[in-house]
Amino acid sequence: MSAPQPIPFSILDLSPIVAGGTAAQALHNSLDLAQHAERWGYHRYWVAEHHNTTGVASSATAVLIGYLAGGTTSIRVGSGGIMLPNHAPLVVAEQFGTLATLYPGRIDLGLGRAPGTDPLTTRALRRERLMAAEQFPQDVLELQSYFHPRTLNQAVHAVPGEGVDVPIWLLGSSDFSARFAASLGLPFAFASHFAPEYLEVALQIYRDSFQPSASLKRPYVMVGVNVVAAETDAEAEHLFTSIQQVFLALRRGGSLQLQPPVESMEGRWSEFEALGIRKALRYAVVGSRATVKRGLQRILDETGADELILTGQLYDHSARLRSFEIAAGIREELSAERAQRAA
């Protein structure tokens, strides 16, 4: 019997713009975190496409991926994700073909079918592509075709991109992407860090329906988790209020820069809002090393995830670094314990 593989942990970053800060500072902080993550043994570092969002600097996702890949040497860098309905598939193929040509073996392309923004901004992004979300399956197939080797009668080519190895992931928070990823034999990442409601159903559908492909022989699931780790439970809960404030602003139909933590959320949200936000953040693990370790082990047990992708947008950059450093140490402990159980 072969020894079990270490549990991969990855990072999802939105390049948060903090209150009083700048987008330049946010982008530099993302590179600093990516460089630390590489040293701490994280498997991948993904950034997400959002638009017209006051506190998010990762809107030009492919450009940011190039910056992060250029500032690191080994960690995989990619999108979590590119919102494909906002783009022509050929443009995405050329962008990620270029990235994979510059940084071979290190680029991931995660795709989502949501716009990643509000309806007015969606219209500004898509213009004549207003029905693009409905065309998502066809767009994914078209995008895949541009990465294949050239065929005799093919008229349109992605240069760079053609014949370049760019692993494609499908991202989702419902059963739609789970079924589609299974039918194409692609890895699947579930957005349980903000929309956990259909996690169990989606993973079951994906695993039951999976069709092996040339790129993937068995189902591969990555699960999103909010992680805030600190020296004590109380300190972590305090830091977590920055994330809760962002979710509250979104629930009220707005956005804001990442705010400093507060002593308590009481009086800032209604009972109904608090209930909804706690539901949305069900897959948030907040606390000391011991608390976070128990929480991550529980999620691994519940989901059978092949990989966890951790996110944690904290106001203080040094606190964010420390949180991901603690989580990296927990990954080492969980991997060692898994190996011991298998021995």
N, C-alpha and C positions, 0 to 999 in steps of 0.2 A: 504494500500500500504506500503510495506516495504521500509525502508530508503535505499538510494543508498549506495553501498560499497565505501570506500575510493579508490582512484585511485592508484593501485600499481605501484611503481617505482622500478626498479632493476638496477644493474650495470653489465656491461660487461667490463672485464679487460684483457689486453694483457700482464700484468707485464712488462711495458716498461723499457728497459735498456737505460739510458740516456747517452749522449756523456760524456766520462770521468768517467762513473759509472761502476758498475759491476752487474752481474746477481744476486748475493747474495743480493745486495742492492735493486734491483728491486723486488725480492721475499719478502723481509722484508717489503718493502713499500706496496705491495699488501695486506699482512696481516694487516698492520696498517690501510689501507683504508677499508678493510672488517670489522674491529672492529669498526671503526667510522660509517660505513654504517649501521651496526647493531643498534647502538645507535640512529642513525638518522631516523630509521624506514624503511629502504629499505627492499624490500621483498626477493630478491635473489641476489646472487653474483656469476656471472659466469665467467669462464676463458676459453680462446679459444686455440685450438691446431694449432700451426704454426711451421714449421721446416725450418732450414737453413736461418733464418731471424735474422739479426744482432741485431735488437733492441727489440726482443720479447723473454721473459724468460719462457713462459708458454708451452713449447713444451711437457714436461712430464705432461700432463694435469691432469690425475687421481692422480698422486703423489701430485701435487700442491693443488688439491681439498682437499686431506686429511690434508695437512698442514693448509689450511684456515679453514676447518671445526673444526679441533682440537683447533684452536685459537679463535673460536667464540662459542656462545652457542645456538643461536636461528635462525639466518638468514639461509635461504636455500642456499646451495652452489652446484654449478654444472658446466656443460660444455656447452659452447656456441660457438663451440661445439667440440665433438669428431668427427674426420673425419673418419667415419666408414670404407671406402675402404682401409685405411691404416692398419686395424687391423682384426684379426679373431674375429667373433662375440662372441665366447666362452670366449676369453680373456677379452673383454669389459664387458661381463656379470659377470665374476669373480671379476674384478676390482671394478665395481660399486656395485655389491652384497656385497663385503667386506666393501666399504664405507658406504652403507646403513645399514649394520649390526652394524657398529661402531657408526654411527650417524643417528639413525632411524628417519624418517619423515623429513629429512633435505636435501636429495641428489636428484638432478635433472640430467637427462641424455639427453642433447641436441645432436642430430646427424646431421651431414652434409655429403654430398656426394662428395664434392670437396677435393683435396688432401691437401690443405693448404700450398702448397709449389711449387717449380719449377719442371719441368719435370725430371731433373737429380736426384733430391732428392726424387721425387716420386718413381723413379725406385729403389733407395737405400732402401726406406721404404717397398715397396711392394714385390720386388723380383718376386716370382712366381705368385703374385696376380696382374699382370699387367692389367687384365681386370676387376679389382675389382669394378670400378665405375659403370660398366654396371650391376653388381650383387647387387647393393645397395638395391633394393626392397626385394630381397630374403634374404640378410644379415639382414635387419631390422626384417623381420619375424622370422628368426632364432634366433636373439638376444631376441626378445620378448618371444619366446618359453622357453628360459632358465630361465626366471623369473617366469614362471608358476609353480604351484605345480606339483610335480612328478607324472607321469603317469606310468601305469603298464609296458608298453613295451618300455619305454624310456631308451636308452642305455647310453646317454651322459648327464651329469648333471653339472650345475654350482654350486660349493660349495666353498664359500658362494654365494648366488644369487637366488637359487631355492626358490620360494615362497616369496621372499623379494619384498617389494613395492618400485620400482624404477620408478618414472614417466618418460616417454619417450616423448621428443619433437622432431619434425622435423624442421630443419632450412633450409632456402633457400633464393635465390634471383631471382627466376623465377617461372613459373607456374608448373614445374615438382613436386617439393616438396609440393606445395600447393595442387595439385590433390591427391598426395599420402597420405599426412597427412589427408585430408578430407576422403579418402576411408577407412583409418584405425581408424578414430575417434580420432585423436591425436591433441594436441595443436600445433600451428604453429607459428614460429618466423621468421620474414622477416628481411633480412640484409640491411635495407634501410639506415643504417649509412654509407655504402660505395657503395651500388649498388641499388639505388632507382628506376631505370627505370621501372621495371615491378610491382612495389608495388601495385598500384590500381587494375591491372588485376589479380594479384595473390590472393589478398584478396577477390575479388569478386568470383573467381573460388572456393577458399577454402570454403567460406560461402555458396555458392550455392550448392556445391557438398557434403557438410559434412554429414557423416553417424554416428549417435550416437553409442558410444561404451560403454563397461563396465566401462571404466575409465573416459569418458567425454561425457556428454549428449548434449552439445551445442558447437558451434564453439568457440574457444578461441584463440585470436590473440595477439601476442606481437610484437611491432614495435621498431626497433633499431634507436636511435637518437644520433648524436654527440652533446654534450652539453659542452660549455665553458662559465661559469658564473663568473663574477667578479664584483667589485664595480662600474665600469663604462663600457660603451660600448667600449671605446678606449682601456682600459686595456684588456678586453676580446679578442678583435680583435688582439691585440699584442700577447697574449698567443696562440691564434689559429694558428699563423704562424708555430709553431712547428709541428702541425698536417699537415698543407699544405706542409711542407717540406718532410714529410714522404710520402705523396701521390705523390709528384713530383718524388721522388726517385723510387717508385714502378712503376710509369708510364714510367720511363726511363729504366726499367728492372733490377733495383737493390734494395738494402735495406740499411738502415743506422740506427745507434743508434739515439734515439730521441734527436733532436738538440735544443739548446736554441732558444727562439723566436727572431725574427729579426724585424727591424723597418718597413720593407716593403718587399713584394715578388716581386716587380717590378725589372726587370733586372735579376731575378733568374729563371723565367719561361718565355716561349714564350706565345704569345697571344693564340695560339692553345692549349697549355698545360693548361693555366689558365682556359680556357673555359671548357675543359674536367674535370678538378679537381673540378671546381665549380658545374658542373653537378653531379659528383659523391658525392659531399658533400651537395647536395640539402637539405637533412634532417640533417643539422647542425644548431643548435640554439646557437648563440654567442652574448653575451652582458651583460648588467646589469640585475639585478633581474627583473625589469619591462619588458625589452626586451625579456628575456628568458621565462618569464611567458606567454607573448603574443605568442611567437613561439611555446611553448609546447601546449598551448590551441588550436592553429590553427591545429597542427598535430593531436591532439585528435579528433577535429571536422572533419578533412578531412578523417581520417582513421577509426574512430570508434574503435580504439584499446582498448582492455581490459586491456592492461598493456604496459608500456613503459620501454625499457631497455636502459639505458643511458651509453654512453662511452665517454671518454675524456682523451686522453693520453697527459698529460702536462709535460713539462720539470721539473718544480719546484714542488716537492711533496706537499709543503704547499699550493701552488696555486691550485693543483688538489683537495686536501682536501676541500679547501674553495669553489671551484666550485660545488662539490657534496653536500656540506652543504647548499649552496644557493638553489640548485635544490630540496633538501629535504624540505626546507621551502616552496618552491613554490608548491610542492605536497600537503602539508597541506592546503595551501590557496585554491588550486583548488578543493580539496575534500570538504572543508567547503562550498565553493560556490556552488558546486553540490548539497550538502545537503540542502542548503537554497532554491535553485530553486525547489527542489522536495517537500519542506514543504508546 
